[in-house]
Amino acid sequence: PEFKFPADWNDCLLCIEYIEQNHVNLNVDMSQIILWGESSGATLAAGLANHFKDLCPRLIKQQVLFYPSLDLVNWCYPSKLEYGEGYM
């Protein structure tokens, strides 16, 4: 990535805070906020949902995760070894 972590995390936090502070002007229903992501974006969505779980429990209604990388300890699964590279 052009900008390394935590730049992506900080960008996401700023976006959510901006939406929360400007939801009236943006015509956003704050009871319908859903975080969606795929791959590394899904990992961010999961982390953000967890971050806001205690901070503001009603802010995030749902999360939709497509193939997130959530296990940072046991990352060497057979499918990753077999299909993790060389598919293009």
All heavy atoms as an XYZ file, in Angstrom:
712
protein
N       0.814     -1.205      0.000
C       0.000      0.000      0.000
C       0.855      1.265      0.000
O       1.965      1.262      0.515
C      -0.813     -0.113      1.274
C      -0.270     -1.247      2.053
C       0.649     -2.016      1.173
N       0.303      2.300     -0.555
C       1.018      3.570     -0.598
C       1.257      4.113      0.808
O       2.323      4.638      1.111
C       0.212      4.571     -1.426
C       0.931      5.877     -1.642
C       0.147      6.819     -2.531
O      -0.870      6.395     -3.118
O       0.551      7.969     -2.626
N       0.255      3.989      1.664
C       0.368      4.448      3.045
C       0.170      3.256      3.965
O      -0.841      2.573      3.900
C      -0.671      5.537      3.338
C      -0.512      6.738      2.462
C      -1.340      6.926      1.375
C       0.492      7.666      2.703
C      -1.193      8.029      0.547
C       0.648      8.775      1.887
C      -0.197      8.956      0.806
N       1.129      3.001      4.824
C       1.119      1.838      5.706
C       0.186      2.053      6.901
O      -0.156      3.174      7.253
C       2.542      1.558      6.221
C       3.570      1.392      5.122
C       3.643     -0.018      4.678
C       4.768     -0.182      3.680
N       4.470     -0.997      2.590
N      -0.199      0.938      7.518
C      -0.991      0.977      8.744
C      -0.268      1.836      9.768
O       0.944      1.754      9.864
C      -1.176     -0.449      9.285
C      -2.059     -0.525     10.486
C      -3.426     -0.595     10.344
C      -1.520     -0.492     11.759
C      -4.256     -0.658     11.450
C      -2.329     -0.550     12.876
C      -3.698     -0.632     12.716
N      -0.955      2.699     10.465
C      -2.393      2.805     10.705
C      -3.102      3.865      9.852
O      -4.193      4.302     10.217
C      -2.474      3.168     12.174
C      -1.298      4.080     12.381
C      -0.218      3.502     11.472
N      -2.528      4.268      8.727
C      -3.163      5.301      7.897
C      -4.561      4.873      7.467
O      -5.506      5.672      7.526
C      -2.299      5.608      6.679
N      -4.724      3.602      7.059
C      -6.039      3.129      6.637
C      -7.037      3.123      7.792
O      -8.186      3.509      7.644
C      -5.938      1.746      5.991
C      -5.167      0.739      6.830
O      -4.666      1.085      7.924
O      -5.058     -0.415      6.386
N      -6.572      2.708      8.958
C      -7.416      2.695     10.168
C      -7.862      4.117     10.511
O      -9.047      4.355     10.761
C      -6.635      2.077     11.323
C      -7.340      2.132     12.635
C      -7.199      3.074     13.608
C      -8.298      1.201     13.128
N      -8.021      2.780     14.663
C      -8.700      1.636     14.394
C      -8.853      0.036     12.601
C      -9.631      0.946     15.153
C      -9.782     -0.645     13.369
C     -10.170     -0.191     14.629
N      -6.912      5.036     10.505
C      -7.236      6.429     10.832
C      -8.202      7.032      9.817
O      -9.111      7.787     10.192
C      -5.964      7.264     10.925
C      -5.099      6.859     12.098
O      -5.592      6.347     13.096
N      -3.807      7.060     11.978
N      -8.029      6.726      8.534
C      -8.949      7.208      7.507
C     -10.369      6.711      7.772
O     -11.337      7.470      7.658
C      -8.515      6.758      6.117
C      -7.319      7.525      5.585
O      -6.969      8.576      6.165
O      -6.741      7.070      4.585
N     -10.500      5.438      8.126
C     -11.821      4.864      8.412
C     -12.455      5.530      9.621
O     -13.648      5.863      9.602
C     -11.711      3.359      8.642
S     -11.313      2.419      7.161
N     -11.678      5.716     10.670
C     -12.201      6.390     11.868
C     -12.676      7.799     11.538
O     -13.763      8.210     11.967
C     -11.139      6.455     12.968
C     -10.860      5.184     13.733
C      -9.718      5.406     14.719
C     -12.091      4.694     14.471
N     -11.882      8.526     10.774
C     -12.264      9.893     10.399
C     -13.549      9.908      9.570
O     -14.402     10.784      9.756
C     -11.130     10.574      9.641
C      -9.919     10.974     10.469
C      -8.795     11.479      9.577
C     -10.293     12.034     11.490
N     -13.698      8.941      8.672
C     -14.919      8.870      7.854
C     -16.144      8.608      8.719
O     -17.185      9.257      8.549
C     -14.792      7.772      6.808
S     -13.684      8.194      5.463
N     -16.041      7.660      9.627
C     -17.172      7.338     10.498
C     -17.511      8.528     11.390
O     -18.683      8.874     11.568
C     -16.876      6.067     11.326
C     -16.799      4.856     10.395
C     -17.936      5.855     12.398
C     -16.268      3.602     11.045
N     -16.494      9.181     11.934
C     -16.731     10.365     12.770
C     -17.376     11.486     11.953
O     -18.281     12.166     12.429
C     -15.422     10.850     13.392
C     -14.901      9.919     14.470
C     -13.499     10.281     14.944
O     -12.954     11.321     14.503
O     -12.952      9.528     15.756
N     -16.923     11.665     10.715
C     -17.492     12.698      9.854
C     -18.971     12.419      9.581
O     -19.813     13.326      9.664
C     -16.719     12.786      8.537
C     -17.274     13.835      7.610
C     -16.878     15.167      7.736
C     -18.209     13.510      6.640
C     -17.402     16.142      6.905
C     -18.740     14.471      5.800
C     -18.330     15.795      5.939
O     -18.864     16.756      5.129
N     -19.277     11.178      9.264
C     -20.672     10.808      9.005
C     -21.519     11.035     10.255
O     -22.628     11.577     10.171
C     -20.772      9.347      8.520
C     -20.160      9.229      7.129
C     -22.211      8.856      8.538
C     -19.955      7.808      6.665
N     -20.987     10.634     11.407
C     -21.728     10.810     12.660
C     -21.998     12.291     12.934
O     -23.103     12.669     13.315
C     -20.951     10.182     13.811
C     -21.695     10.239     15.132
C     -20.907      9.620     16.268
O     -19.669      9.578     16.195
O     -21.547      9.200     17.237
N     -21.010     13.139     12.710
C     -21.147     14.567     12.995
C     -21.981     15.309     11.952
O     -22.526     16.372     12.235
C     -19.764     15.210     13.101
C     -18.974     14.729     14.291
C     -17.511     15.134     14.221
O     -17.089     15.833     13.306
N     -16.734     14.669     15.188
N     -22.090     14.769     10.740
C     -22.775     15.462      9.646
C     -23.944     14.672      9.069
O     -24.377     14.937      7.943
C     -21.762     15.771      8.535
C     -20.684     16.709      9.009
O     -20.902     17.905      9.117
N     -19.522     16.166      9.313
N     -24.454     13.715      9.819
C     -25.486     12.827      9.286
C     -26.760     13.567      8.856
O     -27.411     13.156      7.914
C     -25.810     11.708     10.276
C     -26.521     12.153     11.505
N     -25.847     12.684     12.579
C     -27.831     12.149     11.821
C     -26.714     12.984     13.518
N     -27.937     12.669     13.082
N     -27.087     14.660      9.507
C     -28.297     15.396      9.125
C     -28.114     16.007      7.740
O     -28.957     15.827      6.851
C     -28.633     16.481     10.174
C     -29.784     17.352      9.693
C     -28.956     15.840     11.512
N     -27.012     16.707      7.520
C     -26.742     17.321      6.214
C     -26.539     16.276      5.117
O     -26.837     16.530      3.949
C     -25.519     18.232      6.280
C     -25.758     19.446      7.142
O     -26.892     19.874      7.337
N     -24.685     20.002      7.671
N     -26.023     15.105      5.483
C     -25.790     14.037      4.517
C     -27.028     13.171      4.288
O     -27.009     12.293      3.436
C     -24.634     13.144      4.987
C     -23.264     13.810      5.099
C     -22.283     12.884      5.823
C     -22.746     14.179      3.720
N     -28.071     13.412      5.096
C     -29.305     12.632      5.017
C     -29.033     11.147      5.273
O     -29.482     10.269      4.523
C     -30.009     12.842      3.676
C     -31.457     12.377      3.712
O     -32.085     12.392      4.771
N     -31.973     11.961      2.572
N     -28.276     10.868      6.332
C     -27.904      9.507      6.704
C     -28.674      9.102      7.957
O     -28.690      9.834      8.948
C     -26.382      9.402      6.966
C     -26.018      8.058      7.565
C     -25.612      9.654      5.689
N     -29.305      7.948      7.901
C     -29.995      7.391      9.061
C     -28.951      6.684      9.926
O     -28.447      5.616      9.557
C     -31.069      6.409      8.591
C     -31.852      5.785      9.736
O     -31.504      5.996     10.916
O     -32.821      5.071      9.436
N     -28.639      7.255     11.062
C     -27.570      6.723     11.916
C     -27.921      5.377     12.546
O     -27.055      4.713     13.086
C     -27.218      7.740     13.014
C     -26.487      8.962     12.489
S     -24.985      8.569     11.574
C     -23.952      7.908     12.872
N     -29.174      4.953     12.454
C     -29.538      3.638     12.987
C     -29.300      2.539     11.953
O     -29.561      1.366     12.218
C     -31.001      3.626     13.425
O     -31.861      3.721     12.302
N     -28.803      2.906     10.768
C     -28.623      1.944      9.685
C     -27.176      1.853      9.197
O     -26.926      1.482      8.057
C     -29.527      2.315      8.499
C     -30.997      2.325      8.835
C     -31.505      0.951      9.240
O     -31.177     -0.052      8.621
N     -32.275      0.905     10.310
N     -26.211      2.172     10.053
C     -24.801      2.148      9.649
C     -24.303      0.696      9.608
O     -24.376     -0.030     10.596
C     -23.923      2.987     10.601
C     -24.395      4.433     10.616
C     -22.446      2.878     10.223
C     -24.269      5.152      9.300
N     -23.822      0.300      8.437
C     -23.299     -1.052      8.231
C     -21.878     -0.932      7.686
O     -21.631     -0.167      6.757
C     -24.175     -1.841      7.241
C     -25.588     -2.000      7.802
C     -23.555     -3.195      6.927
C     -26.575     -2.579      6.825
N     -20.956     -1.662      8.278
C     -19.578     -1.694      7.782
C     -19.424     -2.907      6.873
O     -19.823     -4.015      7.228
C     -18.591     -1.785      8.941
C     -18.597     -0.616      9.915
C     -17.595     -0.858     11.037
C     -18.307      0.683      9.206
N     -18.850     -2.694      5.697
C     -18.680     -3.741      4.695
C     -17.234     -3.707      4.238
O     -16.646     -2.653      4.077
C     -19.609     -3.437      3.521
C     -19.604     -4.451      2.426
C     -20.513     -5.439      2.266
C     -18.683     -4.568      1.350
N     -20.215     -6.165      1.141
C     -19.078     -5.652      0.559
C     -17.536     -3.882      0.973
C     -18.394     -6.055     -0.575
C     -16.851     -4.285     -0.156
C     -17.288     -5.358     -0.912
N     -16.666     -4.878      4.037
C     -15.310     -4.912      3.512
C     -14.956     -6.280      2.982
O     -15.563     -7.289      3.348
N     -13.958     -6.305      2.097
C     -13.455     -7.576      1.602
C     -11.942     -7.601      1.764
O     -11.269     -6.580      1.643
C     -13.865     -7.829      0.154
C     -13.323     -6.853     -0.847
C     -13.751     -7.212     -2.253
O     -14.871     -6.846     -2.627
O     -12.954     -7.843     -2.956
N     -11.448     -8.774      2.090
C     -10.031     -9.003      2.300
C      -9.507     -8.080      3.399
O     -10.032     -8.102      4.508
C      -9.263     -8.846      0.982
O      -7.965     -9.358      1.109
N      -8.511     -7.256      3.122
C      -7.982     -6.379      4.178
C      -9.025     -5.360      4.625
O      -9.044     -4.938      5.784
C      -6.713     -5.674      3.707
O      -6.985     -4.868      2.587
N      -9.946     -4.990      3.721
C     -11.038     -4.092      4.098
C     -11.988     -4.750      5.084
O     -12.554     -4.100      5.962
N     -12.173     -6.073      4.950
C     -13.005     -6.811      5.896
C     -12.340     -6.857      7.262
O     -13.013     -6.770      8.294
C     -13.265     -8.221      5.385
N     -11.031     -6.980      7.265
C     -10.305     -6.963      8.536
C     -10.478     -5.608      9.210
O     -10.689     -5.528     10.423
C      -8.816     -7.280      8.304
O      -8.722     -8.537      7.605
C      -8.059     -7.371      9.603
N     -10.404     -4.535      8.427
C     -10.644     -3.194      8.977
C     -12.073     -3.065      9.493
O     -12.298     -2.520     10.586
C     -10.393     -2.122      7.915
C      -8.951     -1.733      7.664
C      -8.854     -0.856      6.429
C      -8.368     -1.024      8.867
N     -13.051     -3.537      8.731
C     -14.448     -3.449      9.152
C     -14.674     -4.192     10.468
O     -15.369     -3.695     11.355
C     -15.365     -3.999      8.062
N     -14.088     -5.370     10.604
C     -14.221     -6.144     11.839
C     -13.580     -5.399     13.006
O     -14.150     -5.317     14.097
C     -13.581     -7.519     11.674
N     -12.402     -4.849     12.781
C     -11.719     -4.101     13.836
C     -12.484     -2.853     14.240
O     -12.586     -2.521     15.430
N     -13.057     -2.156     13.260
C     -13.823     -0.948     13.551
C     -15.110     -1.282     14.297
O     -15.483     -0.572     15.240
C     -14.136     -0.199     12.260
C     -12.927      0.475     11.618
C     -13.210      0.775     10.157
C     -12.542      1.722     12.376
N     -15.794     -2.342     13.890
C     -17.004     -2.753     14.604
C     -16.667     -3.075     16.053
O     -17.396     -2.692     16.974
C     -17.644     -3.950     13.917
N     -15.559     -3.761     16.257
C     -15.127     -4.085     17.612
C     -14.744     -2.820     18.379
O     -15.063     -2.680     19.565
C     -13.957     -5.065     17.575
C     -13.630     -5.609     18.941
O     -14.488     -6.177     19.594
N     -12.402     -5.422     19.375
N     -14.090     -1.887     17.729
C     -13.685     -0.620     18.349
C     -14.904      0.157     18.859
O     -14.909      0.663     19.972
C     -12.904      0.217     17.340
C     -12.596      1.606     17.783
N     -11.568      1.883     18.659
C     -13.185      2.782     17.483
C     -11.534      3.192     18.876
N     -12.508      3.753     18.165
N     -15.946      0.229     18.028
C     -17.123      1.002     18.390
C     -18.096      0.242     19.285
O     -19.017      0.840     19.830
C     -17.850      1.485     17.131
C     -17.152      2.631     16.467
C     -16.470      2.449     15.287
C     -17.157      3.888     17.038
C     -15.813      3.504     14.664
C     -16.503      4.951     16.446
C     -15.828      4.753     15.254
N     -17.882     -1.071     19.443
C     -18.776     -1.900     20.257
C     -18.929     -1.347     21.674
O     -20.042     -1.250     22.187
C     -18.251     -3.331     20.295
C     -19.037     -4.281     21.177
C     -18.397     -5.640     21.200
C     -17.080     -5.500     21.923
N     -16.440     -6.716     22.312
N     -17.849     -0.982     22.311
C     -17.889     -0.460     23.679
C     -17.999      1.062     23.701
O     -18.635      1.622     24.579
C     -16.640     -0.898     24.451
C     -16.572     -2.407     24.614
O     -17.638     -3.032     24.766
O     -15.466     -2.959     24.587
N     -17.381      1.703     22.729
C     -17.349      3.165     22.679
C     -18.733      3.752     22.403
O     -19.153      4.714     23.034
C     -16.355      3.601     21.596
C     -16.037      5.064     21.464
C     -15.371      5.586     22.730
C     -15.137      5.290     20.269
N     -19.424      3.177     21.445
C     -20.745      3.668     21.025
C     -21.537      2.472     20.503
O     -21.625      2.264     19.298
C     -20.570      4.746     19.963
S     -22.080      5.583     19.538
N     -22.105      1.663     21.404
C     -22.675      0.369     21.034
C     -23.755      0.397     19.958
O     -23.927     -0.571     19.246
C     -23.256     -0.166     22.339
C     -22.768      0.698     23.420
C     -22.245      1.952     22.811
N     -24.476      1.476     19.801
C     -25.571      1.506     18.832
C     -25.174      2.121     17.490
O     -25.997      2.239     16.601
C     -26.749      2.269     19.401
C     -27.321      1.564     20.605
C     -28.516      2.246     21.136
N     -28.968      1.509     22.320
C     -29.977      1.852     23.036
N     -30.667      2.920     22.734
N     -30.320      1.146     24.076
N     -23.912      2.494     17.338
C     -23.480      3.163     16.113
C     -23.449      2.219     14.911
O     -23.939      2.542     13.846
C     -22.106      3.814     16.302
C     -21.561      4.555     15.094
C     -22.467      5.731     14.734
C     -20.155      5.046     15.364
N     -22.889      1.035     15.082
C     -22.741      0.086     13.980
C     -23.841     -0.968     14.089
O     -23.870     -1.746     15.034
C     -21.348     -0.579     14.001
C     -20.227      0.461     14.057
C     -21.194     -1.526     12.810
C     -20.191      1.427     12.903
N     -24.730     -0.997     13.101
C     -25.843     -1.944     13.123
C     -25.386     -3.339     12.729
O     -25.783     -4.328     13.321
C     -26.943     -1.480     12.183
C     -28.133     -2.410     12.153
C     -29.211     -1.912     11.237
C     -30.378     -2.881     11.238
N     -31.440     -2.437     10.363
N     -24.560     -3.440     11.677
C     -24.101     -4.732     11.174
C     -22.712     -4.589     10.573
O     -22.255     -3.481     10.292
C     -25.011     -5.239     10.049
C     -26.361     -5.685     10.461
C     -27.150     -6.180      9.253
O     -26.953     -5.727      8.136
N     -28.035     -7.125      9.488
N     -22.108     -5.741     10.371
C     -20.881     -5.785      9.587
C     -21.012     -6.916      8.568
O     -21.596     -7.949      8.855
C     -19.651     -5.980     10.479
C     -19.669     -7.238     11.307
C     -18.429     -7.393     12.141
O     -17.351     -6.989     11.736
N     -18.559     -7.996     13.303
N     -20.495     -6.675      7.382
C     -20.503     -7.675      6.319
C     -19.053     -7.891      5.923
O     -18.387     -6.956      5.467
C     -21.334     -7.199      5.107
C     -21.315     -8.246      4.008
C     -22.760     -6.869      5.533
N     -18.568     -9.109      6.128
C     -17.154     -9.408      5.907
C     -16.999    -10.466      4.822
O     -17.545    -11.558      4.935
C     -16.515     -9.916      7.204
C     -16.754     -9.066      8.456
C     -16.134     -9.738      9.668
C     -16.220     -7.665      8.274
N     -16.258    -10.128      3.783
C     -15.956    -11.084      2.717
C     -14.484    -11.471      2.828
O     -13.612    -10.625      2.689
C     -16.239    -10.470      1.339
C     -17.685    -10.274      1.072
C     -18.301     -9.073      1.377
C     -18.454    -11.303      0.538
C     -19.650     -8.884      1.132
C     -19.805    -11.126      0.297
C     -20.398     -9.911      0.601
N     -14.248    -12.739      3.065
C     -12.933    -13.339      3.275
C     -11.969    -12.440      4.050
O     -10.910    -12.060      3.561
C     -12.297    -13.865      1.977
C     -12.465    -13.018      0.739
C     -11.544    -12.039      0.404
C     -13.545    -13.225     -0.098
C     -11.701    -11.270     -0.732
C     -13.708    -12.457     -1.230
C     -12.784    -11.494     -1.543
O     -12.942    -10.730     -2.669
N     -12.330    -12.151      5.308
C     -11.427    -11.351      6.138
C     -10.253    -12.189      6.630
O     -10.352    -13.406      6.748
C     -12.307    -10.945      7.319
C     -13.255    -12.082      7.461
C     -13.530    -12.537      6.041
N      -9.167    -11.529      6.906
C      -8.025    -12.175      7.538
C      -8.079    -11.799      9.015
O      -7.634    -10.726      9.406
C      -6.726    -11.691      6.895
O      -5.628    -12.293      7.532
N      -8.647    -12.681      9.825
C      -8.873    -12.365     11.230
C      -7.943    -13.114     12.178
O      -7.820    -12.756     13.333
C     -10.328    -12.663     11.611
C     -11.369    -11.890     10.806
C     -12.763    -12.363     11.178
C     -11.223    -10.401     11.014
N      -7.310    -14.166     11.705
C      -6.436    -14.969     12.548
C      -4.990    -14.580     12.271
O      -4.386    -15.031     11.306
C      -6.660    -16.453     12.261
C      -5.912    -17.355     13.230
O      -5.050    -16.850     13.986
O      -6.187    -18.553     13.238
N      -4.440    -13.732     13.115
C      -3.080    -13.250     12.903
C      -2.036    -14.162     13.535
O      -0.845    -13.920     13.408
C      -2.947    -11.831     13.455
C      -3.867    -10.807     12.807
C      -3.689     -9.449     13.466
C      -3.624    -10.712     11.321
N      -2.485    -15.221     14.216
C      -1.555    -16.136     14.872
C      -1.315    -17.370     14.001
O      -0.185    -17.708     13.676
C      -2.089    -16.546     16.265
C      -1.171    -17.565     16.910
C      -2.243    -15.324     17.154
N      -2.392    -18.039     13.616
C      -2.292    -19.282     12.836
C      -2.608    -18.998     11.378
O      -3.628    -19.427     10.864
C      -3.264    -20.326     13.402
C      -2.997    -20.610     14.850
O      -1.866    -20.887     15.224
N      -4.014    -20.507     15.675
N      -1.748    -18.296     10.697
C      -2.024    -17.854      9.327
C      -1.611    -18.852      8.265
O      -1.873    -18.670      7.097
C      -1.331    -16.523      9.059
C       0.152    -16.611      9.232
C       0.847    -16.383     10.371
C       1.105    -16.977      8.242
N       2.168    -16.594     10.166
C       2.375    -16.952      8.862
C       1.030    -17.323      6.912
C       3.534    -17.269      8.181
C       2.191    -17.640      6.234
C       3.429    -17.607      6.872
N      -0.992    -19.944      8.632
C      -0.431    -20.874      7.664
C      -1.380    -22.048      7.408
O      -1.056    -23.194      7.659
C       0.920    -21.374      8.169
S       1.922    -22.110      6.888
N      -2.565    -21.750      6.889
C      -3.552    -22.776      6.586
C      -3.213    -23.458      5.260
O      -2.640    -22.844      4.370
C      -4.950    -22.151      6.511
C      -5.435    -21.640      7.841
C      -5.373    -20.281      8.133
C      -5.931    -22.501      8.808
C      -5.805    -19.802      9.358
C      -6.364    -22.030     10.029
C      -6.304    -20.684     10.300
O      -6.724    -20.219     11.515
N      -3.607    -24.738      5.101
C      -3.313    -25.446      3.854
C      -3.833    -24.719      2.615
O      -3.142    -24.669      1.593
C      -4.013    -26.796      4.043
C      -4.055    -26.998      5.523
C      -4.226    -25.610      6.099
N      -5.028    -24.147      2.687
C      -5.572    -23.446      1.518
C      -4.743    -22.214      1.170
O      -4.562    -21.899     -0.002
C      -7.027    -23.048      1.758
O      -7.124    -22.156      2.846
N      -4.219    -21.539      2.176
C      -3.383    -20.368      1.903
C      -2.064    -20.809      1.272
O      -1.559    -20.161      0.356
C      -3.130    -19.563      3.174
C      -2.344    -18.305      2.903
C      -2.351    -17.356      4.057
C      -1.608    -16.104      3.656
N      -1.811    -15.020      4.565
N      -1.512    -21.907      1.755
C      -0.271    -22.414      1.175
C      -0.480    -22.839     -0.275
O       0.349    -22.592     -1.139
C       0.264    -23.590      1.996
C       0.761    -23.240      3.399
C       1.126    -24.510      4.171
C       1.954    -22.302      3.330
N      -1.628    -23.468     -0.544
C      -1.894    -23.978     -1.885
C      -2.329    -22.882     -2.855
O      -1.917    -22.862     -4.012
C      -2.968    -25.058     -1.824
C      -3.174    -25.767     -3.140
C      -4.090    -26.968     -3.025
O      -4.389    -27.403     -1.895
O      -4.494    -27.467     -4.074
N      -3.154    -21.948     -2.391
C      -3.750    -20.967     -3.296
C      -3.312    -19.533     -3.022
O      -3.833    -18.611     -3.643
C      -5.281    -21.023     -3.201
C      -5.848    -22.376     -3.500
C      -6.457    -23.129     -2.503
C      -5.765    -22.916     -4.773
C      -6.977    -24.374     -2.770
C      -6.280    -24.157     -5.058
C      -6.887    -24.883     -4.056
O      -7.401    -26.122     -4.313
N      -2.400    -19.331     -2.117
C      -2.023    -17.982     -1.684
C      -1.263    -17.151     -2.707
O      -1.213    -15.939     -2.616
N      -0.673    -17.788     -3.709
C       0.045    -17.017     -4.738
C       0.116    -17.830     -6.024
O      -0.157    -19.029     -6.024
C       1.429    -16.627     -4.256
C       2.305    -17.786     -3.815
C       3.610    -17.316     -3.222
O       3.584    -16.594     -2.218
O       4.648    -17.695     -3.798
N       0.472    -17.153     -7.093
C       0.634    -17.818     -8.375
C      -0.664    -18.074     -9.131
O      -0.682    -18.840    -10.083
N      -1.756    -17.456     -8.723
C      -3.033    -17.698     -9.375
C      -3.296    -16.729    -10.526
O      -4.290    -16.867    -11.222
C      -4.178    -17.627     -8.385
C      -4.147    -16.425     -7.480
C      -4.692    -15.227     -7.895
C      -3.554    -16.488     -6.221
C      -4.640    -14.118     -7.086
C      -3.510    -15.385     -5.411
C      -4.055    -14.201     -5.837
O      -4.009    -13.110     -5.043
N      -2.478    -15.768    -10.756
C      -2.694    -14.806    -11.851
C      -1.767    -15.124    -13.011
O      -0.636    -15.260    -12.954
C      -2.453    -13.384    -11.380
C      -3.432    -12.933    -10.314
S      -5.116    -12.894    -10.859
C      -5.209    -11.289    -11.534
